[in-house]
């Protein structure tokens, strides 16, 4: 499946267990349009998270959101986080369900 034209997928890594509970870990770097990003934040009720986040040790080398990125969390996403750089529009997504 191809992404919609308003998202440029720069890198991605996905792992899924064979277990019936569908455990997974997703790392993604993308560049969405401003419109897509604003809708994504609204639809998912994302809030800025000013807490401390420690990058998982299994994160790919390219998964490096800098201090310029704003970190977001979603109540029902658990430890998952989304990072957005308002200067260049890049976004990192870390989703985990274990």
N, CA, C and O of each residue as an XYZ file, in Angstrom:
392
protein
N       0.832     -1.165      0.000
C       0.000      0.000      0.000
C       0.888      1.244      0.000
O       1.819      1.341      0.800
N       0.611      2.171     -0.871
C       1.371      3.412     -0.951
C       0.785      4.439      0.012
O      -0.425      4.483      0.232
N       1.669      5.271      0.588
C       1.149      6.328      1.460
C       0.417      7.387      0.637
O       0.653      7.515     -0.564
N      -0.465      8.141      1.280
C      -1.158      9.200      0.564
C      -0.162     10.266      0.100
O       0.947     10.340      0.628
N      -0.536     11.081     -0.868
C       0.405     12.055     -1.423
C       0.827     13.148     -0.440
O       1.798     13.859     -0.699
N       0.122     13.295      0.676
C       0.496     14.350      1.623
C       1.437     13.861      2.725
O       1.627     14.544      3.731
N       2.029     12.671      2.533
C       3.022     12.136      3.465
C       4.193     11.572      2.672
O       4.006     10.804      1.728
N       5.390     11.957      3.063
C       6.597     11.367      2.488
C       7.226     10.482      3.573
O       7.703     10.989      4.588
N       7.227      9.188      3.360
C       7.841      8.257      4.301
C       9.346      8.261      4.041
O       9.794      7.911      2.949
N      10.120      8.657      5.045
C      11.565      8.730      4.884
C      12.250      7.434      5.324
O      13.177      6.964      4.666
N      11.794      6.866      6.430
C      12.341      5.589      6.918
C      11.276      4.932      7.786
O      10.427      5.611      8.364
N      11.329      3.610      7.871
C      10.396      2.896      8.734
C      10.963      1.525      9.076
O      11.680      0.908      8.288
N      10.619      1.069     10.272
C      10.968     -0.274     10.722
C       9.795     -0.785     11.539
O       9.289     -0.085     12.416
N       9.358     -2.022     11.248
C       8.193     -2.585     11.918
C       8.487     -4.016     12.327
O       9.064     -4.791     11.564
N       8.084     -4.355     13.539
C       8.179     -5.720     14.032
C       6.828     -6.110     14.608
O       6.187     -5.317     15.298
N       6.399     -7.330     14.325
C       5.145     -7.839     14.868
C       5.362     -9.263     15.344
O       6.013    -10.061     14.669
N       4.815     -9.577     16.506
C       4.937    -10.933     17.035
C       3.976    -11.861     16.304
O       3.041    -11.415     15.639
N       4.219    -13.131     16.439
C       3.315    -14.127     15.863
C       2.190    -14.459     16.839
O       1.308    -15.261     16.531
N       2.226    -13.850     17.992
C       1.231    -14.123     19.036
C      -0.127    -13.539     18.645
O      -0.186    -12.539     17.929
N      -1.201    -14.143     19.102
C      -2.555    -13.696     18.758
C      -2.879    -12.307     19.276
O      -3.842    -11.692     18.819
N      -2.091    -11.794     20.228
C      -2.354    -10.459     20.775
C      -1.843     -9.336     19.870
O      -2.065     -8.160     20.155
N      -1.171     -9.693     18.798
C      -0.664     -8.713     17.821
C       0.254     -7.675     18.450
O       0.051     -6.474     18.275
N       1.247     -8.129     19.172
C       2.248     -7.222     19.719
C       3.058     -6.643     18.571
O       3.354     -7.338     17.599
N       3.414     -5.366     18.686
C       4.194     -4.751     17.615
C       5.012     -3.579     18.133
O       4.734     -3.019     19.193
N       6.035     -3.225     17.352
C       6.846     -2.034     17.572
C       7.048     -1.376     16.212
O       7.440     -2.037     15.250
N       6.784     -0.095     16.134
C       6.937      0.661     14.893
C       7.818      1.871     15.137
O       7.611      2.624     16.089
N       8.795      2.049     14.273
C       9.604      3.264     14.222
C       9.403      3.851     12.833
O       9.509      3.136     11.836
N       9.115      5.141     12.760
C       8.886      5.746     11.450
C       9.385      7.186     11.452
O       9.236      7.913     12.435
N       9.969      7.574     10.349
C      10.364      8.962     10.119
C       9.638      9.392      8.853
O       9.738      8.737      7.815
N       8.910     10.490      8.947
C       8.150     10.948      7.787
C       8.105     12.456      7.723
O       8.465     13.153      8.672
N       7.656     12.943      6.588
C       7.486     14.377      6.397
C       6.080     14.603      5.840
O       5.846     14.460      4.640
N       5.145     14.957      6.730
C       3.773     15.202      6.290
C       3.572     16.663      5.891
O       4.400     17.524      6.187
N       2.474     16.915      5.226
C       2.093     18.307      4.977
C       1.582     18.898      6.288
O       1.228     18.164      7.211
N       1.545     20.214      6.364
C       1.017     20.869      7.566
C      -0.427     20.458      7.809
O      -0.820     20.228      8.953
N      -1.215     20.363      6.755
C      -2.620     19.984      6.887
C      -2.753     18.574      7.469
O      -3.553     18.354      8.378
N      -1.983     17.629      6.958
C      -2.031     16.257      7.470
C      -1.646     16.241      8.943
O      -2.326     15.615      9.757
N      -0.551     16.932      9.293
C      -0.079     16.948     10.682
C      -1.152     17.505     11.617
O      -1.423     16.918     12.664
N      -1.757     18.619     11.252
C      -2.780     19.236     12.100
C      -3.973     18.301     12.296
O      -4.513     18.211     13.398
N      -4.383     17.613     11.249
C      -5.485     16.660     11.371
C      -5.081     15.463     12.227
O      -5.886     14.975     13.021
N      -3.860     14.989     12.078
C      -3.351     13.863     12.861
C      -3.385     14.191     14.352
O      -3.818     13.368     15.158
N      -2.933     15.380     14.719
C      -2.938     15.815     16.120
C      -4.367     15.884     16.640
O      -4.654     15.409     17.740
N      -5.255     16.469     15.859
C      -6.640     16.633     16.291
C      -7.370     15.292     16.424
O      -8.019     15.033     17.437
N      -7.262     14.460     15.416
C      -7.974     13.170     15.409
C      -7.520     12.282     16.566
O      -8.333     11.574     17.161
N      -6.238     12.314     16.883
C      -5.688     11.451     17.926
C      -5.647     12.111     19.305
O      -5.128     11.526     20.256
N      -6.190     13.320     19.416
C      -6.204     14.040     20.697
C      -4.822     14.078     21.334
O      -4.671     13.845     22.534
N      -3.817     14.375     20.519
C      -2.444     14.390     20.999
C      -2.191     15.632     21.846
O      -2.724     16.707     21.571
N      -1.371     15.466     22.877
C      -0.993     16.578     23.742
C       0.528     16.633     23.837
O       1.211     15.611     23.765
N       1.036     17.843     23.999
C       2.477     18.005     24.167
C       2.881     17.356     25.483
O       2.247     17.562     26.518
N       3.934     16.579     25.422
C       4.446     15.848     26.578
C       5.801     16.442     26.941
O       6.744     16.351     26.155
N       5.910     17.040     28.106
C       7.172     17.662     28.530
C       7.978     16.740     29.445
O       8.980     17.158     30.027
N       7.543     15.503     29.568
C       8.257     14.546     30.411
C       9.545     14.062     29.780
O       9.913     14.471     28.679
N      10.209     13.202     30.484
C      11.455     12.599     30.011
C      11.111     11.344     29.217
O      10.300     10.529     29.657
N      11.728     11.191     28.049
C      11.542     10.004     27.226
C      12.908      9.420     26.947
O      13.820     10.125     26.514
N      13.044      8.152     27.192
C      14.307      7.466     26.931
C      14.139      6.609     25.684
O      13.264      5.746     25.608
N      14.998      6.873     24.716
C      14.943      6.110     23.471
C      15.223      4.637     23.758
O      16.202      4.319     24.434
N      14.382      3.735     23.256
C      14.610      2.300     23.473
C      15.944      1.848     22.881
O      16.413      2.392     21.882
N      16.529      0.868     23.502
C      17.828      0.379     23.042
C      17.737     -0.323     21.690
O      18.739     -0.441     20.986
N      16.537     -0.792     21.321
C      16.390     -1.468     20.028
C      16.027     -0.506     18.896
O      15.753     -0.945     17.779
N      16.022      0.799     19.171
C      15.676      1.779     18.136
C      16.714      1.757     17.019
O      17.910      1.615     17.275
N      16.246      1.900     15.768
C      17.207      1.943     14.662
C      18.120      3.166     14.766
O      17.756      4.171     15.376
N      19.279      3.075     14.179
C      20.276      4.151     14.225
C      19.705      5.487     13.723
O      20.052      6.542     14.254
N      18.849      5.448     12.725
C      18.314      6.675     12.126
C      17.211      7.326     12.969
O      16.815      8.455     12.680
N      16.712      6.653     13.988
C      15.634      7.202     14.817
C      16.246      8.122     15.867
O      16.590      7.691     16.967
N      16.375      9.408     15.505
C      17.054     10.379     16.357
C      16.329     11.719     16.405
O      16.822     12.699     15.846
N      15.193     11.785     17.045
C      14.572     13.102     17.187
C      15.444     13.985     18.082
O      15.840     13.567     19.170
N      15.740     15.190     17.632
C      16.613     16.081     18.402
C      15.805     16.863     19.432
O      14.588     16.707     19.529
N      16.480     17.689     20.185
C      15.819     18.524     21.185
C      14.931     19.589     20.556
O      14.123     20.205     21.252
N      15.067     19.815     19.251
C      14.214     20.776     18.549
C      12.816     20.221     18.294
O      11.899     20.972     17.964
N      12.654     18.916     18.446
C      11.361     18.281     18.206
C      10.467     18.455     19.426
O      10.929     18.433     20.567
N       9.177     18.627     19.159
C       8.173     18.679     20.214
C       7.646     17.261     20.392
O       7.266     16.610     19.419
N       7.624     16.786     21.629
C       7.169     15.426     21.899
C       5.683     15.451     22.260
O       5.231     16.276     23.054
N       4.942     14.530     21.658
C       3.513     14.390     21.915
C       3.229     12.988     22.441
O       3.929     12.026     22.124
N       2.191     12.905     23.246
C       1.708     11.601     23.678
C       0.195     11.578     23.526
O      -0.463     12.607     23.380
N      -0.322     10.361     23.567
C      -1.755     10.132     23.455
C      -2.132      9.206     24.594
O      -1.469      8.191     24.806
N      -3.176      9.532     25.327
C      -3.544      8.759     26.518
C      -3.634      7.268     26.267
O      -3.106      6.487     27.060
N      -4.279      6.847     25.203
C      -4.471      5.408     24.980
C      -3.338      4.767     24.162
O      -3.477      3.628     23.715
N      -2.242      5.468     23.963
C      -1.111      4.907     23.222
C      -0.013      4.384     24.144
O       1.014      3.919     23.650
N      -0.188      4.441     25.454
C       0.806      3.931     26.390
C       2.150      4.607     26.253
O       2.244      5.829     26.361
N       3.193      3.830     26.015
C       4.564      4.367     25.914
C       4.883      4.955     24.545
O       5.976      5.484     24.345
N       3.967      4.873     23.615
C       4.196      5.412     22.274
C       4.359      6.930     22.332
O       3.760      7.595     23.177
N       5.169      7.463     21.433
C       5.390      8.902     21.368
C       5.484      9.341     19.910
O       5.841      8.561     19.027
N       5.158     10.600     19.688
C       5.291     11.217     18.378
C       6.127     12.471     18.570
O       5.898     13.241     19.503
N       7.095     12.673     17.688
C       7.988     13.829     17.757
C       7.825     14.639     16.480
O       7.806     14.083     15.382
N       7.707     15.960     16.628
C       7.479     16.815     15.463
C       8.396     18.025     15.530
O       8.504     18.681     16.566
N       9.053     18.311     14.414
C       9.902     19.493     14.310
C       9.140     20.564     13.542
O       8.977     20.451     12.327
N       8.670     21.606     14.232
C       7.885     22.635     13.550
C       8.702     23.454     12.546
O       8.129     24.129     11.690
N      10.023     23.401     12.641
C      10.867     24.153     11.708
C      10.942     23.506     10.328
O      10.815     24.184      9.309
N      11.152     22.179     10.303
C      11.300     21.521      8.994
C      10.155     20.569      8.665
O      10.112     20.019      7.565
N       9.225     20.364      9.602
C       8.054     19.538      9.331
C       8.289     18.043      9.429
O       7.390     17.264      9.114
N       9.480     17.616      9.861
C       9.734     16.183      9.996
C       9.067     15.642     11.248
O       8.862     16.355     12.230
N       8.738     14.369     11.184
C       8.011     13.731     12.270
C       8.591     12.338     12.487
O       8.871     11.612     11.533
N       8.766     11.979     13.750
C       9.143     10.624     14.126
C       8.007     10.023     14.910
O       7.430     10.680     15.776
N       7.677      8.781     14.617
C       6.623      8.093     15.338
C       7.199      6.814     15.929
O       7.824      6.013     15.234
N       6.973      6.641     17.232
C       7.338      5.423     17.931
C       6.056      4.868     18.519
O       5.461      5.482     19.404
N       5.626      3.714     18.038
C       4.418      3.061     18.559
C       4.802      1.683     19.048
O       5.544      0.952     18.391
N       4.278      1.338     20.226
C       4.578      0.041     20.795
C       3.327     -0.516     21.466
O       2.594      0.191     22.158
N       3.113     -1.796     21.239
C       2.027     -2.515     21.921
C       2.580     -3.890     22.265
O       2.724     -4.751     21.398
N       2.881     -4.079     23.524
C       3.423     -5.358     23.982
C       2.560     -5.943     25.069
O       2.860     -7.022     25.581
